């Protein structure tokens, strides 16, 4: 794999992991349950959809990139984002997504910290 593409892939997986972790912390659905490639049950599936939507709106990623970062296809990512966008009509879900977006942005905008080996 091209070195530049490998770096982008690693960074995308880190950001997808941030979205998964934030959704996990706010919904109580373990990140590990959202990351499985098997068909997910209701709560875990909806939680993963929220994480994909969070990545889509917070990182301004196209659907192909969202799907790739989450190990899914573009159509699945698009369906997840449509579901989450429709869910924004519910005040509680809209508020949750606003808070998750703010949290993700705050983490990414924090000053970089170089860790020594």
Secondary structure as GFF3:
##gff-version 3
##sequence-region A 1 117
A	DSSP	alpha_helix	3	27	.	.	.	ID=ss1
A	DSSP	alpha_helix	31	35	.	.	.	ID=ss2
A	DSSP	alpha_helix	42	59	.	.	.	ID=ss3
A	DSSP	alpha_helix	63	69	.	.	.	ID=ss4
A	DSSP	alpha_helix	74	87	.	.	.	ID=ss5
A	DSSP	alpha_helix	91	109	.	.	.	ID=ss6
###
